[in-house]
Amino acid sequence: MAGASIEGLRIDGLRNIEHTEVDLSGPRSLFVGANGSGKTTVLEAVYLLARGKSFRGRRSGDLTSAGREITRVVGNIREESGEGVWQAAYVRRRGTRERCVMDDVVCGGRKFDRWFGVRLIGDGLYRLFEGEPALRRGFLDLNLFHVEQNGAGLLRGFKRVLDQRNAWLRSGGHGKALWDKEFVRCGNDLDEARKSVFSELQEEFLLLSRGFSFLSGVIMVFHAGWPDGRQLADAIAEDCAGEQMAGYTRVGPHRADFSLRNRYGNLPMSRGQIKIAVCLLQLGFERVQCRRLGYHSVWLLDDLWADLDRQSCGILCSLFDSVGGQCLYTRAGDNETLGGAKLPSDTRLFHVERGMVVDLS
């Protein structure tokens, strides 16, 4: 199995971390400390290296430390399918940002994004089921990008023709519908790819969910974005007058969604249950990725224990370990947290306080 792991991390000028260097060699690490100490910022640094952007919103404040002009993150990353260590860097200065690998600038580098992938379990995961369909669609498409060889091309192609068709509708939609044929072709291609990935995800999710009673009898349902049993071309033709009046495309893959259902309808879930469901979805996609492409991700697990009972946490930690990939955990607490976390004894332990990271291993 291929993939990547982080052996060393240097952070300069990232939020409340002025400077720190962390040795992350090993299968898993746990960062403990008080709220606001900088634990999540360590995970954010890894995310910046992998994605070139932060997972935290504006409420978290400026990315760059107060009084600093430059944020720099450097990571030593071992590609398991090759030999040696790559050095990756993220640099942000005065509103500009760039990622580099071995001094080469990465501009949406697909190869780099593939073998150095991250999966995040963080605070915003509750919005996946509490928020709008666009969040679930985005979650599905992000994974489509990673597990489908032509996923990025399918998404770009559909977005291009959707934008062109909407521009035509905004202008009044007069004359021959020039974009309908291309819209249907691109839409069907994207829908087919989504359904293929979703079918594999559904199989893995149902296997993973066996340890959680609230998911007994639950099924995953995919909504294509137009009425079930209808062809996209027919749905577009039937809604022609409504689209011209609205000025935008009302049916198609850009309206897709998915849900968890039991025999009564959509599954009601508490915050803890939503967290478990999202973890299982991420684990399911990881299994699909490993089977299709043969590589695993680095897991960023931010306060996994919040809102969960000890038994559920124990099951999830075992699942994260079993799927492969380096695991980086955070947990609010003191230096005795490792025992309460029920992680293996070879887990590396770090204490974070006021932006300083101390290795206690």
Backbone torsions as a table, in degrees:
resi	resn	phi	psi	omega
1	MET	NA	130.9	-178.8
2	ALA	-95.8	179.5	-179.7
3	GLY	146.8	-156.8	-179.8
4	ALA	-146.8	155.4	172.9
5	SER	-138.9	154.9	-177.7
6	ILE	-99.0	124.5	-179.4
7	GLU	-98.3	-27.0	179.9
8	GLY	-152.1	147.9	-176.9
9	LEU	-140.1	129.0	175.2
10	ARG	-120.0	129.7	-177.4
11	ILE	-124.1	129.5	176.5
12	ASP	-132.1	122.8	172.5
13	GLY	68.4	36.0	178.1
14	LEU	-109.9	108.1	-178.4
15	ARG	51.2	-120.3	-176.1
16	ASN	-91.1	7.4	176.3
17	ILE	-98.3	104.3	178.3
18	GLU	-71.1	-48.4	177.3
19	HIS	-161.4	134.5	172.6
20	THR	-159.0	152.0	174.4
21	GLU	-128.3	129.0	-173.3
22	VAL	-126.3	130.4	174.1
23	ASP	-89.9	111.5	-174.9
24	LEU	-107.2	13.5	-178.5
25	SER	-60.7	137.2	-177.1
26	GLY	124.3	162.7	-175.3
27	PRO	-72.4	-25.4	-178.3
28	ARG	-154.4	148.8	178.3
29	SER	-137.7	147.4	178.6
30	LEU	-124.9	126.3	178.1
31	PHE	-107.4	120.2	-179.1
32	VAL	-117.5	156.3	179.5
33	GLY	160.5	175.0	-178.8
34	ALA	-71.8	165.2	175.1
35	ASN	-60.8	135.9	179.0
36	GLY	80.6	8.2	-176.9
37	SER	-78.6	-22.0	-179.8
38	GLY	121.5	7.7	-179.0
39	LYS	-61.4	-50.5	-179.0
40	THR	-64.7	-30.0	179.7
41	THR	-64.2	-32.6	176.0
42	VAL	-63.7	-44.6	176.9
43	LEU	-64.4	-38.2	178.8
44	GLU	-61.1	-37.3	179.2
45	ALA	-61.3	-43.2	178.0
46	VAL	-64.9	-40.5	178.7
47	TYR	-62.1	-40.2	177.7
48	LEU	-61.5	-40.6	177.9
49	LEU	-63.2	-40.1	-175.2
50	ALA	-81.4	-38.3	-171.9
51	ARG	-111.8	-18.7	-178.4
52	GLY	76.8	12.1	177.6
53	LYS	-153.3	166.2	-178.1
54	SER	-91.9	156.3	173.2
55	PHE	-96.2	0.6	-178.2
56	ARG	-101.5	147.0	-176.3
57	GLY	-87.0	-173.3	-177.1
58	ARG	-64.5	-26.9	-178.9
59	ARG	-64.5	-17.5	178.4
60	SER	-81.1	-3.1	178.0
61	GLY	86.8	-171.1	-176.9
62	ASP	-71.0	141.7	178.8
63	LEU	-63.6	-39.4	-176.0
64	THR	-85.2	137.7	-179.3
65	SER	-56.9	147.0	178.7
66	ALA	-57.7	131.8	178.5
67	GLY	84.8	-2.8	179.3
68	ARG	-106.9	151.5	178.0
69	GLU	-103.1	-17.9	-173.9
70	ILE	-130.3	135.2	167.2
71	THR	-107.3	129.0	179.4
72	ARG	-135.4	129.1	175.1
73	VAL	-124.3	128.9	179.4
74	VAL	-126.0	131.1	180.0
75	GLY	-128.4	139.0	171.8
76	ASN	-94.7	114.0	-169.1
77	ILE	-118.9	123.1	178.5
78	ARG	-93.4	121.6	174.6
79	GLU	-87.8	115.0	-170.3
80	GLU	-68.5	-22.3	179.6
81	SER	-83.8	-7.6	-179.5
82	GLY	-124.2	-164.0	179.6
83	GLU	-116.8	151.9	176.7
84	GLY	81.8	-173.5	-175.0
85	VAL	-125.7	135.5	175.2
86	TRP	-93.7	148.1	173.8
87	GLN	-109.6	120.7	178.7
88	ALA	-113.0	149.1	-178.9
89	ALA	-141.3	146.8	171.3
90	TYR	-123.0	128.6	-178.8
91	VAL	-130.9	131.4	176.7
92	ARG	-128.9	125.0	178.2
93	ARG	-142.3	126.2	175.2
94	ARG	47.7	47.8	174.3
95	GLY	88.1	-12.6	176.7
96	THR	-99.7	154.7	-179.6
97	ARG	-148.4	153.4	176.7
98	GLU	-155.8	153.7	172.8
99	ARG	-114.1	142.2	179.6
100	CYS	-130.6	144.6	172.2
101	VAL	-128.4	116.5	-176.7
102	MET	52.1	43.4	177.5
103	ASP	74.3	1.1	176.0
104	ASP	-96.2	129.1	-179.5
105	VAL	-69.7	133.4	178.9
106	VAL	-100.5	120.0	177.1
107	CYS	-115.2	87.1	-176.8
108	GLY	61.1	37.4	-175.2
109	GLY	-63.8	106.6	-173.3
110	ARG	-62.9	-42.4	-178.4
111	LYS	-63.0	-46.6	179.3
112	PHE	-62.5	-44.1	-179.3
113	ASP	-62.3	-28.5	-178.7
114	ARG	-75.6	-57.2	-173.0
115	TRP	-77.9	-18.8	172.4
116	PHE	-112.5	76.2	-179.5
117	GLY	-102.2	151.9	176.1
118	VAL	-126.6	150.8	172.8
119	ARG	-126.4	127.2	-173.3
120	LEU	-107.1	131.9	166.3
121	ILE	-116.4	105.1	-174.2
122	GLY	-137.0	-167.4	-173.7
123	ASP	-64.0	-36.0	-173.8
124	GLY	-77.3	0.0	-175.3
125	LEU	-64.1	-24.0	-178.8
126	TYR	-63.0	-27.8	-178.3
127	ARG	-68.0	-17.7	-176.7
128	LEU	-58.6	-40.3	179.5
129	PHE	-103.6	-17.1	179.4
130	GLU	-91.6	-17.1	-173.6
131	GLY	-97.3	-166.7	-175.8
132	GLU	-72.7	159.3	178.0
133	PRO	-55.7	-28.9	-179.3
134	ALA	-58.4	-31.8	179.0
135	LEU	-67.9	-43.7	179.2
136	ARG	-70.2	-37.3	177.1
137	ARG	-64.1	-41.5	178.1
138	GLY	-65.3	-38.9	177.2
139	PHE	-62.0	-44.6	179.1
140	LEU	-64.1	-43.2	-176.6
141	ASP	-72.8	-31.7	175.6
142	LEU	-61.8	-41.1	178.0
143	ASN	-73.8	-33.1	174.3
144	LEU	-59.4	-41.7	177.8
145	PHE	-56.8	-40.1	-174.2
146	HIS	-84.4	-32.1	-173.1
147	VAL	-102.4	-16.9	179.6
148	GLU	-102.7	126.8	-175.6
149	GLN	-55.6	-39.7	-179.0
150	ASN	-108.1	23.9	-177.0
151	GLY	-59.9	-44.1	-179.1
152	ALA	-63.0	-40.8	179.8
153	GLY	-65.2	-40.2	178.1
154	LEU	-63.0	-43.0	-179.3
155	LEU	-67.0	-43.5	179.1
156	ARG	-64.8	-45.0	-178.0
157	GLY	-61.8	-42.1	-180.0
158	PHE	-68.4	-42.0	-179.9
159	LYS	-60.9	-40.1	-179.4
160	ARG	-61.3	-49.4	-177.4
161	VAL	-71.8	-31.6	175.5
162	LEU	-63.8	-44.7	178.1
163	ASP	-61.1	-40.7	-179.4
164	GLN	-69.0	-40.2	179.0
165	ARG	-66.9	-40.6	178.1
166	ASN	-65.0	-36.9	176.9
167	ALA	-62.6	-39.5	177.6
168	TRP	-65.3	-40.9	179.4
169	LEU	-68.2	-38.1	178.1
170	ARG	-63.9	-29.5	179.5
171	SER	-79.2	-0.9	178.2
172	GLY	120.0	-16.7	178.9
173	GLY	63.8	34.4	-178.0
174	HIS	-84.3	155.0	176.3
175	GLY	79.3	-164.9	-177.6
176	LYS	-70.0	137.6	-179.5
177	ALA	-76.9	84.2	-172.8
178	LEU	-64.7	-28.0	-172.6
179	TRP	-94.2	-5.2	-174.7
180	ASP	-63.3	-45.4	-177.3
181	LYS	-62.5	-45.0	179.5
182	GLU	-69.2	-35.9	178.1
183	PHE	-62.3	-45.0	-179.7
184	VAL	-65.9	-41.3	179.8
185	ARG	-63.2	-51.6	179.9
186	CYS	-65.1	-38.0	-179.8
187	GLY	-64.6	-43.0	179.1
188	ASN	-67.3	-38.1	177.6
189	ASP	-62.4	-44.1	179.6
190	LEU	-67.2	-42.1	180.0
191	ASP	-62.3	-41.2	179.4
192	GLU	-63.2	-42.8	179.0
193	ALA	-65.8	-42.6	178.1
194	ARG	-60.6	-45.5	-177.2
195	LYS	-66.0	-35.6	177.8
196	SER	-63.8	-47.5	178.8
197	VAL	-66.5	-41.5	-178.2
198	PHE	-64.0	-37.0	178.7
199	SER	-62.4	-42.0	177.2
200	GLU	-68.1	-40.0	177.7
201	LEU	-61.3	-44.6	-179.0
202	GLN	-58.3	-43.2	179.5
203	GLU	-61.5	-45.3	-178.9
204	GLU	-69.3	-39.5	-179.5
205	PHE	-61.5	-43.2	-178.8
206	LEU	-65.9	-35.2	176.3
207	LEU	-67.6	-43.4	-177.9
208	LEU	-69.2	-27.9	-173.1
209	SER	-79.1	-4.3	-174.9
210	ARG	-62.6	-23.0	-179.4
211	GLY	-83.3	1.8	-174.9
212	PHE	-128.1	113.7	-172.1
213	SER	-63.6	-32.8	-176.7
214	PHE	-67.2	-14.2	179.2
215	LEU	-98.8	5.3	178.2
216	SER	-64.7	128.1	179.4
217	GLY	79.9	3.5	-179.1
218	VAL	-81.5	143.1	174.2
219	ILE	-122.6	155.5	174.3
220	MET	-99.6	134.5	-177.2
221	VAL	-122.8	129.2	177.6
222	PHE	-101.7	134.3	178.4
223	HIS	-113.2	117.1	-172.2
224	ALA	-67.8	-30.2	-176.1
225	GLY	116.2	4.7	173.4
226	TRP	-151.1	165.9	-172.0
227	PRO	-55.6	139.1	178.1
228	ASP	-60.0	142.1	178.1
229	GLY	81.9	-1.3	179.6
230	ARG	-107.3	151.0	172.7
231	GLN	-81.7	146.9	-179.5
232	LEU	-58.9	-41.6	-179.3
233	ALA	-60.2	-41.2	179.8
234	ASP	-68.5	-40.2	-179.8
235	ALA	-64.1	-39.0	177.5
236	ILE	-64.8	-45.3	-178.9
237	ALA	-63.8	-39.4	-177.9
238	GLU	-69.7	-25.8	-176.7
239	ASP	-102.5	15.0	-175.1
240	CYS	-55.3	-50.3	-177.2
241	ALA	-64.7	-40.8	179.9
242	GLY	-65.2	-38.0	178.8
243	GLU	-67.6	-40.5	179.4
244	GLN	-64.6	-36.6	178.2
245	MET	-70.9	-39.7	-179.0
246	ALA	-76.4	-32.6	-179.8
247	GLY	86.2	18.3	176.7
248	TYR	-157.6	164.7	-178.6
249	THR	-76.8	122.3	-171.8
250	ARG	-101.5	-14.5	177.8
251	VAL	-130.9	146.9	179.5
252	GLY	145.3	179.7	-177.9
253	PRO	-61.1	-20.6	177.7
254	HIS	-72.4	-2.6	175.5
255	ARG	-111.0	11.8	-176.0
256	ALA	-66.7	159.0	-179.3
257	ASP	-161.7	167.9	170.6
258	PHE	-144.0	161.2	-176.6
259	SER	-150.6	163.1	171.4
260	LEU	-105.1	131.2	-176.4
261	ARG	-134.0	147.8	167.4
262	ASN	-113.0	-167.9	-175.2
263	ARG	-67.9	-13.7	-179.4
264	TYR	-96.2	-7.8	-177.5
265	GLY	128.0	-149.5	179.2
266	ASN	-59.4	138.8	-174.6
267	LEU	-77.6	118.5	174.4
268	PRO	-75.8	134.9	-176.7
269	MET	-137.8	143.8	171.4
270	SER	-76.4	174.0	178.8
271	ARG	-62.0	-40.0	178.3
272	GLY	-64.8	-40.1	179.5
273	GLN	-68.4	-37.5	175.0
274	ILE	-60.8	-42.4	179.9
275	LYS	-60.7	-44.2	177.8
276	ILE	-61.5	-45.7	-178.8
277	ALA	-60.9	-43.1	179.9
278	VAL	-66.4	-40.6	176.0
279	CYS	-58.2	-44.0	-179.5
280	LEU	-67.4	-35.4	175.4
281	LEU	-63.3	-44.9	178.1
282	GLN	-63.5	-42.6	177.5
283	LEU	-63.5	-39.0	177.9
284	GLY	-62.7	-45.8	178.1
285	PHE	-64.2	-35.5	177.9
286	GLU	-62.9	-40.7	177.9
287	ARG	-65.3	-39.9	176.9
288	VAL	-63.0	-43.9	179.5
289	GLN	-61.2	-45.5	179.8
290	CYS	-62.9	-40.3	-178.9
291	ARG	-70.5	-41.4	-176.4
292	ARG	-77.6	-42.5	-170.3
293	LEU	-116.1	-15.2	174.7
294	GLY	79.2	25.6	175.6
295	TYR	-141.7	156.9	-178.9
296	HIS	-117.4	172.3	-173.8
297	SER	-107.6	168.6	167.9
298	VAL	-91.1	129.2	-178.1
299	TRP	-93.1	128.5	175.4
300	LEU	-110.6	104.1	-170.0
301	LEU	-113.1	93.5	-172.8
302	ASP	-89.8	107.2	179.7
303	ASP	50.8	57.2	179.5
304	LEU	-56.1	-30.8	-172.6
305	TRP	-75.3	-17.4	-178.8
306	ALA	-63.1	133.2	176.7
307	ASP	70.4	7.4	-178.4
308	LEU	-120.6	147.6	173.9
309	ASP	-79.6	164.5	-174.3
310	ARG	-63.3	-37.5	-179.3
311	GLN	-64.4	-44.9	179.5
312	SER	-62.8	-42.0	178.6
313	CYS	-62.0	-40.9	179.4
314	GLY	-62.4	-42.2	177.9
315	ILE	-63.0	-46.2	-178.2
316	LEU	-64.2	-43.8	179.4
317	CYS	-59.7	-39.7	177.7
318	SER	-64.8	-38.9	179.4
319	LEU	-67.4	-41.3	178.0
320	PHE	-62.6	-39.4	177.7
321	ASP	-65.3	-41.3	-173.7
322	SER	-71.7	-29.4	-176.6
323	VAL	-77.2	-15.6	178.9
324	GLY	93.5	167.7	-179.1
325	GLY	96.7	146.3	178.3
326	GLN	-67.5	139.3	-179.2
327	CYS	-116.6	126.1	176.0
328	LEU	-116.2	111.9	-176.9
329	TYR	-104.1	152.0	165.0
330	THR	-125.6	152.2	175.2
331	ARG	-156.2	133.5	175.8
332	ALA	-70.0	130.2	-180.0
333	GLY	156.7	-166.2	-177.9
334	ASP	-107.5	-167.1	-175.0
335	ASN	-70.6	-10.0	179.0
336	GLU	-91.9	7.2	-173.5
337	THR	-66.2	-28.0	-175.9
338	LEU	-57.9	-42.2	179.4
339	GLY	-63.3	-43.9	179.9
340	GLY	-69.3	-23.3	-178.7
341	ALA	-77.0	-15.4	179.2
342	LYS	58.9	39.5	174.9
343	LEU	-96.6	156.7	179.6
344	PRO	-55.5	152.6	-174.7
345	SER	-66.1	-19.6	179.6
346	ASP	-86.9	8.2	175.8
347	THR	-66.8	132.2	177.4
348	ARG	-77.6	136.8	-175.7
349	LEU	-115.2	130.2	178.5
350	PHE	-126.5	140.9	173.7
351	HIS	-107.0	130.6	-178.7
352	VAL	-115.7	128.0	179.1
353	GLU	-146.8	121.8	178.5
354	ARG	50.1	45.2	176.4
355	GLY	79.7	3.3	177.8
356	MET	-104.6	132.6	-178.1
357	VAL	-111.8	121.3	-176.8
358	VAL	-116.7	126.9	179.1
359	ASP	-79.7	117.9	179.5
360	LEU	-104.3	5.8	-176.5
361	SER	-66.8	NA	NA
